Amino acid sequence: MRDHLRAGVAIYNAGHFHAAHDAWEDYWLELDSGTRDERLLHGLIQFTAAVHHTDDHNWEGIRGLAESAANYLADLPNDYRAINVAQIRAYLQMVATDPEHVERVTLPKLTHENEPLLPEDLRFDASAIVAEVYAEEFGYDEQIIDKAIEYARVDLDSEQATSQFVTFVMDFARDDANRGIIFQRLSSAVGKREHEESDVEGLFD
């Protein structure tokens, strides 16, 4: 769960509010309803939805999301799972009372272990989740990203000193400005690796 939490926090803090929930949603759907972890992720998902919809000025919709999110987080410890739950809960309670509050105050950062994470702060496993989320969010070929992550894990398991796939996946997650170029290079590297594998396939059968 830690990597999913950190990935979503970093995506949110990078300003991609809609995408943030995708880092949590698949994990959340597997949890039993009403557990602390389920309520935390449910609350965070609705919190990011409320923030995402501020551009629509749909105040009643924002109020409803804020109330619901605050309720999910209501009984959790203030720093549950090392997330700044108390700060987010207080913000949601103010927005539920006055939805236009979102336009008058600075949006709170999400923190994990007291750190307002960004994608560049993440290690590989959390970065891989961010890469998968961004591929879906921004319309990149998700199969290429999944294959690059697979090759990166193979390289990590074999304890290679360096891996272009680890580098490409992490750069894809981190570099908004150059993501398109990074994807082109990553795609080329995946194609080359697949070609190399096909060249030796069946030779020793």
N, C-alpha and C positions, 0 to 999 in steps of 0.2 A: 504493500500500500504506500510505502514511503515514496517510491519513485513516482507513482501516479500523483500523489499530493504535490510533490515538488514540481513536477512538470506543469500541472495546472496553475500553481502559484506563479511560476515564471511566465507562463503564457499570459495570464491576467496582468501581471505587472508590466509586461511588454506592450500592453494596450490592446491585445486581441481578445476582447471580452467574450465575444460569441464563441471563439475557438476554445476558450479555457475549459468549458464544461466537458468537451470531448475527451480531455485527459482523465476525467473522473468518471464519466458516465458508464462505460463498459464495466469497470470495477464495481461501481455502485449498484448496478443492476444484479450483480451476483450476490449481494449482501442480503441477509435477512432483514425484513422491514422492522424498524423500531430499535435496532441495535445502535449503539453510540456511533460506530463508524458509518452506518447507513444514514443516520441523522446528520452527521457532519457533512458528508458529501452531498446529501440532498439539500441541505442549507446553503452550501457553497455554490451549488449549481443554480439555485434560485437567486442567490445574491448576484452572481455574474449575469444572469438573465435580466434582473432589474437594472443593473448598470448598463447593459447593452441597450435596453429600450429607452434610456434617457434621451437619446437623439430623436425618438418619435414624439416626445412630450405627451405620451399616453399616461397621464398622471394616475388614473384609476388602476390601470394595469400594473404600473410600478408600485402603487400602494399595496395591491394584492400580493405581488411577489415578495415585497419587503416584509409584510406581515407573516406570510407563510414561511419565508426563510428564517425570520427571527424566531418563530415557533419551533422550527426544527433544531435550532441552536440553543434554545432557551435553557435546557437543563444540563448542557455540557459544561465541563470545567473550563475556566477562562482561557487556558492554553492547551486544550485537548489536542493530542497528536502534534504538539508543538506549533499549532496554528494560533494566530492572534484572534481567537474566537470572541473574546470580550469586546475588543474594538469593533469588529465586524457586526456583532450583535447590537451594540449601542448605535452604530450608524444605521442599521436596518430599522431599529425602533424609532429613530428620528424621522427617517424617510416614510415609515408607515403613518406617522402622525402628520407629516407635512412633505408630500412627495417632491415639491419644488425645492426642498432642502438640497437635493442633488446638484442644483445649479449654483448654490451659494457657498458650498464648502468644497475643499479639495477632496477628491476621491481617496479613500483609505487604501494604502498598499496592503497586500496580503504578505504575511511573513511566515516563515517556517524556521524554527530554531532561532528566532529573533533576527532573521535575515530576510530583507525584502528581495527575494531571489529574482534574477533574470535568467534567460536561457544560457548566457555565457557562464553562469555560476554552476551549472549542472554537470554531473559526470555522465558517462556514456549511457547507462540504462535509462535514466530520466530524459536525456537528450533524444534517445531513440523514440520515446513516447511523443515528445514535442515534434520530432520530424514527421511521425505518422499523422499527427493532428494537423500540422501545417500542410502536408501533402493533400489531405482531404479539403481543408479550408480554402486553399488557394489554387486548387485544380491541377496539381501535379499528378503524374502517374503513380498511384499508390503501390502498384506491384513492383515498380523499380525501387522505390524507397524500402519496401519490405525485403527485397532481394539484397539491397545494400546492407541493411541491418543484419540479415542472415550471414552474409559474408564477413561482416565486421565481428560478429560473435564467434565465427569459426576462427578468425585470426586471433581474437582475444584468448580463446580456449587453447590455441596452439602456442600461446605466449610469444607471438612474434614481437620483435622489438618495435616495429612500426606497422601500421596498417592504413592504407589510403582510404579504406572504407570507413574505419572509425573516424578519421579526419573529415571525410566528406559528410557523413551523417551528422556529426556535431556542428560542422560549419553550416549545413543546411538548416539546422535548428536555430543557429545563433545569428546569422547574417541576413537581416531583412533586405538590405540594399543589394546584395549580390546573390540572392537565393536562386535566381534564374540561371545565372552562369554556373553556379555550384551544381545545380541539378544537371545541366548539360554534361559537365565533367563526370559527375557521379554516374549518369546514365551510360556514358562511354565506357567507364571502368567496369560497370556491371556487364555490359555487352562483351567486353574483352574477356572477363572472367568466365562467362558462360561459354564463350567460344573455346577457351582453353580446356574447360571441363568436357565439352563435347568431343574434342580431339582425342582424349584419352579414354573416353567412355567405351567399355567393352573390350579394351585391349587385353585384359588379363582374365576374361571369362573363360 
